[in-house]
Structure formats: structure tokens, C-alpha cells
Amino acid sequence: MNYEYDGTFFGFLSAVFDAWHDGIEKAESIRTEGSLSLFDEPRSVCTDPGKARRILEALRQQCGGRACHFLYYAFMAELPDREDPLLLYLRLAFRYKNKFLHHLSDEPIWTVRQMARKTGNERHKLLGLLRFRELSDGMLYARLAPSCAVVPLMAPHFVSRFPEERWVIHDVRRHMGVLYESHCLSLIEIPQTMQELSLSRDEQGFNQLWQTYYQTISIKERRNDTVRRSFMPEKYWPWLIEDAKHS
């Protein structure tokens, strides 16, 4: 049996729930909608938060909270065919139960741990690299294009840092963002056409000052982009305010 879901984490867990109900060993694959051919005889699964929470709660009770953490972070890595190792990971989790995390020699468990590490590492880097700008209406706005879907994972950190502000973190690669307003956090869709920013007058001044400072202290003859890339991958450079040609 092949299962199709909507690409969300809860959608994937809903498909896992149905696969378990049908007999998990009969599940051939779980894929996002449209990725299976007609010859695969896909069964479409609707996202059901109740089913998803039952899978997560069973995993937490039998294997501990860290097992849930690795599962979620691995899913958010958005690697190709991620569902295969995640499904095997869950099968082994419910087999080994509370000794599950000690079985790193099992390839699916190790693979999922590495996927989760990829997401965690990028989240950690971007927490320090994210640049907010003040828009003309007073809202703080930041944009980035991460490899992993880390924006929802970054949001709690900034809720703690800016609890009284209005802000949005925009993932331009996925055309979505996290909006924090009136002490409420929500995921939003952001149209691809949103390109121009209306910055506040103060923000325009601060941007210019920061860029001038950055250019002043730099030494052209000692610029070494190879070393720079070792500290900060080039894919993050376009989102740095201090680099005038990218901002």
C-alpha cells in the first residue's frame, strides 16, 4: 500500500497512523501528494491532528521526548525521500521502546539522527545571523532562505527575545513565514510577489550607518572569501544588511 499526504509533519504522522491501522508491514511507501504515479495505486490520507498526536504521544511515552525531537527535526530537514528512513525509524522505536536511542548501529536510527542534526545546525547558525529590519508601520521584518524548514523552529527564541514587538520571519524559499503579533504566533503564507520593503526612516539611516562602518573597517587587500565561507556559507550572504550589494 502506498500513502499520499499533504507534505506537513502532522500529515505524515496521519499517514503513519493509517499505515499502522492497515498493517504497517504492508506499507510500501509514504509520499507527498503528486509524487507517486498512478501505477503505484496511492491512497490519499487527510491530515488528522488527533491521529498525529496519538502517534507522537505513544512515541513519547514508550521512547522518551528526545525520540520525538529527532523525528520532528529530521522531517524538517526536507531531504529527498525523507519518509522512508522516518518510517523505519518509527518501526524500530516501537520495537525497542525505552532502549531505542541506544541502538545507533541500526542504520535508520543513525540516518534520522543525522537528518535531525542538519536541521539543528542550521537553526543554530541562523539564530545568530538573522537580521531584522523595521518597516514603516513599526513591524520588525527578517528574511532568509534556509535549506531546512527551520523558521518555525527559530520562532520560540525570538518570542522570548522580543515579547512586546510585532515581527515576522520570512522564508523566501518556501513563500511562508512566522508572524508574531499581540502575543500570538502563527504560520502565514507570503506571496512570491512581495519584493519591495517599505523601511522606516530610522531603519534606512541605521542600514546606511552599518554598511558604512562595515566598509570602513574592511581591508580590501586582506579579503579572503574562502576563509569567509568556512565561517559562514555563501548562501547566507544575500541576507546580511551590512553587505550593501546584497541588502
C-alpha positions as CSV (number, residue, x, y, z in Angstrom):
1,M,0.0,0.0,0.0
2,N,1.3,3.5,-0.9
3,Y,0.1,6.5,1.0
4,E,0.0,10.2,0.0
5,Y,-0.1,13.1,2.4
6,D,-0.1,16.9,2.1
7,G,3.6,17.4,3.0
8,T,3.1,18.6,6.6
9,F,4.5,16.9,9.7
10,F,1.0,16.1,11.0
11,G,0.1,14.9,7.5
12,F,3.0,12.4,7.6
13,L,2.0,11.2,11.1
14,S,-1.6,10.8,9.9
15,A,-0.4,8.6,7.1
16,V,1.7,6.6,9.6
17,F,-1.3,6.1,11.8
18,D,-3.4,4.8,8.9
19,A,-0.5,2.5,7.8
20,W,-0.4,1.1,11.3
21,H,-4.1,0.5,11.3
22,D,-3.8,-1.3,7.9
23,G,-0.8,-3.3,9.0
24,I,2.5,-1.3,9.0
25,E,4.4,-4.1,7.3
26,K,2.2,-3.7,4.3
27,A,3.1,-0.1,3.8
28,E,5.3,0.2,0.8
29,S,5.9,4.0,0.9
30,I,4.6,7.3,2.2
31,R,5.0,10.3,-0.2
32,T,3.7,13.8,-0.6
33,E,0.7,14.3,-2.9
34,G,1.6,14.1,-6.6
35,S,4.9,12.3,-6.2
36,L,3.5,8.8,-6.8
37,S,2.4,7.6,-10.2
38,L,-1.0,6.1,-11.0
39,F,0.6,2.7,-11.2
40,D,1.5,2.9,-7.5
41,E,-2.2,2.9,-6.6
42,P,-1.8,5.7,-4.0
43,R,-4.2,6.1,-1.1
44,S,-4.7,9.8,-0.2
45,V,-4.6,10.5,3.6
46,C,-6.2,13.6,5.1
47,T,-4.3,15.3,7.9
48,D,-5.9,14.5,11.2
49,P,-4.3,16.3,14.2
50,G,-5.9,13.7,16.5
51,K,-4.2,10.8,14.8
52,A,-0.8,12.7,14.6
53,R,-0.9,13.4,18.3
54,R,-1.6,9.8,19.2
55,I,1.5,8.7,17.3
56,L,3.6,11.4,19.0
57,E,2.2,10.7,22.4
58,A,2.8,6.9,22.0
59,L,6.4,7.7,20.9
60,R,7.0,10.0,23.8
61,Q,5.6,7.5,26.4
62,Q,7.5,4.5,25.0
63,C,10.8,6.1,23.9
64,G,11.0,9.5,25.5
65,G,10.8,13.1,24.4
66,R,14.2,13.0,22.6
67,A,12.9,10.4,20.1
68,C,10.1,12.9,19.2
69,H,12.6,15.7,18.9
70,F,14.8,13.8,16.4
71,L,11.7,12.7,14.4
72,Y,10.5,16.3,14.0
73,Y,13.9,17.8,13.3
74,A,14.6,15.1,10.7
75,F,11.3,15.7,9.0
76,M,12.1,19.5,8.8
77,A,15.4,18.8,7.0
78,E,13.3,18.2,3.9
79,L,15.7,15.8,2.3
80,P,14.6,13.7,-0.7
81,D,12.5,10.6,0.2
82,R,12.8,11.5,3.8
83,E,9.7,9.4,4.6
84,D,11.5,6.1,4.1
85,P,14.0,6.4,7.0
86,L,11.4,8.1,9.1
87,L,9.0,5.2,8.7
88,L,11.7,2.7,9.5
89,Y,12.8,4.9,12.5
90,L,9.2,4.7,13.9
91,R,9.0,0.9,13.3
92,L,12.2,0.4,15.3
93,A,11.2,2.9,18.0
94,F,8.1,0.9,18.9
95,R,10.0,-2.3,18.8
96,Y,12.9,-1.2,21.1
97,K,10.8,1.2,23.2
98,N,12.8,2.8,26.1
99,K,16.1,1.3,24.9
100,F,15.5,2.8,21.4
101,L,18.1,5.6,21.5
102,H,20.9,3.2,22.4
103,H,20.6,1.4,19.0
104,L,22.7,3.8,16.9
105,S,24.1,0.9,15.0
106,D,20.7,0.5,13.2
107,E,21.0,2.5,10.0
108,P,17.5,4.1,10.1
109,I,18.1,5.4,13.6
110,W,21.5,6.8,12.7
111,T,20.2,8.3,9.5
112,V,17.4,10.1,11.2
113,R,19.8,11.4,13.9
114,Q,22.0,12.8,11.1
115,M,19.0,14.4,9.4
116,A,17.9,16.0,12.7
117,R,21.5,17.3,13.3
118,K,21.4,19.0,9.9
119,T,18.3,20.9,10.9
120,G,19.6,21.7,14.3
121,N,22.9,23.0,13.0
122,E,21.2,25.3,10.5
123,R,18.8,26.6,13.1
124,H,21.7,27.4,15.4
125,K,23.6,29.3,12.7
126,L,20.6,31.4,11.7
127,L,19.7,32.4,15.2
128,G,23.0,34.4,15.1
129,L,22.8,35.6,11.5
130,L,19.2,36.7,11.3
131,R,18.8,40.4,10.6
132,F,15.6,42.2,11.5
133,R,14.6,45.5,9.8
134,E,12.0,48.0,11.0
135,L,9.2,48.6,8.4
136,S,7.4,51.8,8.0
137,D,4.5,50.5,10.1
138,G,6.8,49.6,13.0
139,M,6.9,45.9,12.4
140,L,10.2,44.1,12.5
141,Y,10.9,42.0,9.4
142,A,13.6,39.5,8.5
143,R,14.0,37.3,5.5
144,L,16.2,34.3,4.7
145,A,16.3,31.2,2.5
146,P,17.3,28.2,4.6
147,S,18.0,24.7,3.3
148,C,15.9,23.2,6.0
149,A,12.5,24.4,7.2
150,V,13.9,26.0,10.3
151,V,11.8,29.2,10.5
152,P,9.1,27.6,12.8
153,L,11.9,26.2,15.0
154,M,13.5,29.6,15.3
155,A,10.3,31.4,16.3
156,P,10.3,30.5,20.1
157,H,13.7,32.0,20.5
158,F,12.6,35.4,19.2
159,V,9.3,35.3,21.1
160,S,11.5,35.2,24.2
161,R,13.8,37.9,23.0
162,F,11.1,40.3,21.6
163,P,7.9,39.5,23.6
164,E,6.4,43.0,23.2
165,E,7.3,43.6,19.5
166,R,5.5,42.8,16.2
167,W,7.7,40.8,13.9
168,V,7.7,38.4,11.0
169,I,10.4,36.0,9.8
170,H,10.0,35.3,6.0
171,D,11.2,32.1,4.4
172,V,11.5,33.3,0.8
173,R,12.3,29.8,-0.5
174,R,9.0,28.4,0.8
175,H,6.9,31.5,0.5
176,M,5.8,31.3,4.1
177,G,6.7,32.9,7.4
178,V,6.1,33.1,11.1
179,L,4.1,36.1,12.4
180,Y,4.2,37.3,16.0
181,E,1.6,39.9,16.9
182,S,-0.4,40.6,20.1
183,H,1.5,37.8,21.9
184,C,0.2,35.3,19.3
185,L,2.4,33.2,17.0
186,S,1.1,32.0,13.7
187,L,2.3,30.5,10.4
188,I,1.4,32.5,7.3
189,E,1.7,32.3,3.5
190,I,3.7,35.1,1.9
191,P,3.2,35.7,-1.8
192,Q,6.2,35.4,-4.1
193,T,5.4,38.9,-5.5
194,M,6.4,40.6,-2.2
195,Q,9.8,42.0,-3.1
196,E,10.0,45.7,-2.1
197,L,10.2,46.7,1.5
198,S,8.9,49.9,2.9
199,L,11.6,50.6,5.6
200,S,11.1,53.2,8.3
201,R,13.2,56.4,8.1
202,D,15.2,55.4,11.1
203,E,15.9,51.9,9.7
204,Q,17.2,53.4,6.4
205,G,19.6,55.6,8.4
206,F,20.8,52.7,10.5
207,N,21.3,50.5,7.5
208,Q,23.5,53.2,5.8
209,L,25.5,53.6,9.0
210,W,26.1,49.9,9.4
211,Q,27.1,49.5,5.8
212,T,29.5,52.5,6.0
213,Y,31.0,51.0,9.2
214,Y,31.4,47.6,7.6
215,Q,33.1,49.1,4.5
216,T,35.4,51.3,6.6
217,I,36.8,48.6,8.8
218,S,37.3,46.1,5.9
219,I,40.7,45.8,4.3
220,K,40.4,45.1,0.6
221,E,43.8,43.6,0.2
222,R,43.1,41.1,3.1
223,R,39.7,40.0,1.8
224,N,39.6,36.2,1.7
225,D,36.3,34.8,0.6
226,T,37.4,31.2,1.0
227,V,38.0,31.7,4.8
228,R,34.8,33.7,5.0
229,R,32.9,30.8,3.6
230,S,34.4,28.5,6.2
231,F,32.7,30.6,8.9
232,M,29.6,31.5,7.0
233,P,28.3,29.6,3.9
234,E,27.8,31.9,0.9
235,K,24.1,31.0,0.7
236,Y,23.6,33.3,3.7
237,W,25.4,36.3,2.4
238,P,22.5,37.9,0.5
239,W,20.6,38.4,3.7
240,L,23.3,40.4,5.5
241,I,22.3,44.0,5.9
242,E,26.0,45.1,6.3
243,D,26.8,43.9,2.7
244,A,25.4,46.8,0.6
245,K,25.4,44.9,-2.7
246,H,23.2,42.1,-1.1
247,S,20.9,44.1,1.1
